[in-house]
């Protein structure tokens, strides 16, 4: 399994790179001021960072229990990314509607747009992260 320091590096680098991409893109796509999208993105990134740590730790512990390792194959990465985004969507939807003073439907469409971006981004980022920082080989006791 990954160390706490590695999990922190993973979560922070994921969010920083994501913010650098999503703020200008979101401002352009939704026609909102970069400040408004920036606040939504920053709060979302903060919540996502916390969720990222908790979710990935729990996911890896479940993998260790069920399959005895934490190496993730491509289809598992897809499921991992979808589950992560569904959990995050449930938390972010009310915040987006409240902060931007928009209806829940509009907030859902906006949040789904962000989720779509982050779904693809999470898959690519996590795959690249595993290649750049490989998971240590686990020692299994007999």
Secondary structure, DSSP 8 states (H G I E B T S, - for coil): ---HHHHHHHHHHHHHHHHHHHHHHHHHHHT--HHHHHHHHHHHHHHHHHHHHHHHHHHHHHHHHHHSS----HHHHHHHHHHHHHHHHHHHHHHHHHHHT--HHHHHHHHHHHHHHHHHHHHHHHHHHHHHS---------
